Amino acid sequence: MMAPDDVKQLLNLAFPDADIELSDLTGTRDHYQARIVSAAFEGKSPVEQHQLVYAALGPAMAGPIHALALKTYTPDAWKRLSGGQ
């Protein structure tokens, strides 16, 4: 298990410019969903974007975090998707 604040802290360290929304899907602190908007994803495929997130979480992905549903976006892609919000 890993506290949501700890997960978010690791993500913020790796993606300091990011807008991050993190949800504990089951309340067990090991199944999360994250929506991350960061310029670090520019020019990267979705698979490469997700690999960056997994690398940021490091060993947590091999233990405390059992599942992670990811939605990653560049700022421009998020702006288009969210209607400019």
C-alpha positions in Angstrom: 0.0 0.0 0.0 1.0 3.6 -0.7 -0.7 6.7 0.5 -2.2 8.9 -2.3 -0.1 11.9 -1.1 3.1 9.8 -1.5 2.1 8.7 -5.0 1.3 12.3 -6.0 4.6 13.5 -4.5 6.6 11.1 -6.7 4.7 12.2 -9.7 5.2 15.9 -8.9 8.9 15.4 -8.5 9.1 13.8 -12.0 6.7 16.2 -13.6 7.0 19.5 -11.8 4.8 21.4 -14.4 2.1 18.8 -14.3 -1.6 19.1 -13.4 -2.2 15.8 -11.7 -5.5 14.2 -10.6 -5.1 11.0 -8.6 -7.9 8.7 -7.4 -7.7 5.7 -5.1 -10.1 3.4 -7.0 -10.7 0.8 -4.3 -9.8 2.6 -1.0 -7.0 0.1 -0.5 -4.2 2.4 -1.5 -2.9 0.0 -4.1 -5.3 0.6 -7.1 -5.0 4.1 -8.5 -6.2 6.1 -11.5 -4.1 9.1 -12.6 -4.8 11.9 -15.0 -1.5 13.8 -15.8 -1.1 16.8 -18.0 2.5 17.7 -18.7 4.7 19.2 -21.3 7.1 16.3 -20.7 4.7 14.2 -22.9 5.2 16.4 -25.9 6.4 14.3 -28.9 5.9 11.0 -27.1 3.6 8.2 -28.0 1.0 7.1 -25.4 3.2 4.1 -24.5 6.3 6.4 -24.0 4.2 8.7 -21.9 3.1 5.8 -19.7 6.7 4.5 -19.5 7.7 7.9 -18.1 5.1 7.7 -15.4 6.1 4.1 -14.5 9.8 5.3 -14.3 8.8 8.2 -12.0 7.1 5.7 -9.6 10.0 3.3 -9.8 10.0 0.5 -7.2 6.5 1.5 -6.1 5.1 -0.1 -9.3 6.7 -3.4 -8.3 5.2 -3.5 -4.8 2.9 -1.0 -3.1 1.0 -0.1 -6.2 -0.8 -3.1 -7.7 -2.7 -1.3 -10.5 -2.5 2.1 -12.1 -4.9 3.3 -14.8 -3.3 6.2 -16.6 -4.6 9.0 -18.7 -1.7 11.2 -19.9 -2.0 14.4 -22.0 0.1 17.2 -23.3 -1.2 20.6 -22.3 -2.5 21.2 -25.9 -4.2 17.9 -26.0 -5.8 18.5 -22.6 -6.9 22.0 -23.6 -8.6 20.5 -26.7 -10.2 17.7 -24.8 -11.4 19.8 -21.9 -12.7 22.6 -24.0 -10.0 25.0 -23.0 -10.5 24.8 -19.3 
